[in-house]
Amino acid sequence: MKVSPAALPYLRRFGVMPAHVKPTGPRGYLSKGDVLAYVKKQNLSQIVLKRPDSDFIDISELKKEQLQVKAEPAPVKAEAAS
């Protein structure tokens, strides 16, 4: 899918996958307006990633039940040299 440069920050900001938005721009491009219309339609305007210019997503405010945490194996103790 072709995505206009103006639409990229908004896709990141609201965590929207381009495949979920119908492109209406020239030559089939996904425009900034397409993304903003999708955000409004899906009521995502209240959801904003804290750092829109990076791939980092802050999960510090999520509840423990929302996270799937894998338990790490217990460390193996080294045997003492004889």
Number of C-alpha atoms within 10 A of each C-alpha: 9 12 16 15 12 13 18 18 15 20 19 19 18 19 17 16 10 18 9 9 17 15 21 12 15 9 8 13 17 24 23 20 15 18 25 18 14 17 20 12 10 9 10 14 13 9 11 13 17 13 12 17 12 11 11 10 12 10 11 7 6 9 8 9 7 8 9 7 8 6 6 6 6 6 6 6 6 6 6 5 4 3
